[in-house]
Amino acid sequence: MIGLGKWKLNVSVPFLKTDPILIITDKNGQYEFTIDAQGFGITPAINLVNVKEENANTLRITAQIPMLNLGNLEGALTFEGMFCTGEITIPMLGRVSVKGERVG
């Protein structure tokens, strides 16, 4: 499995900059994602619709965050050692670049 662990992400969208912690775990052979949105004191639920491994270090993800009620979010994260980079497409916001580093 790709990217297991805790990742501090740097996310910047109009009117908001946040550094959430993304936790990727193996739940009986399936990916499970949890987000701790630091600074907001919330941990929104993430419903994974699809996770596909590409190459040896990239996850292509389709997910929903019911709290945001925006429909499907689609993205890709590429993991290289202690760092990750990616892009997420969020309905009504467009594409958001993401950079991160392993913190656990």
Sequence and secondary structure as in RCSB ss.txt:
>XXXX:A:sequence
MIGLGKWKLNVSVPFLKTDPILIITDKNGQYEFTIDAQGFGITPAINLVNVKEENANTLRITAQIPMLNLGNLEG
ALTFEGMFCTGEITIPMLGRVSVKGERVG
>XXXX:A:secstr
  S EEEEEEEEETTEEE  EEEEEEETTEEEEEEEBTTTTB    EEEEEEEETTTEEEEEEE TTT    EEE
EEEEETTEEEEEEEETTTEEEEEEEEE  
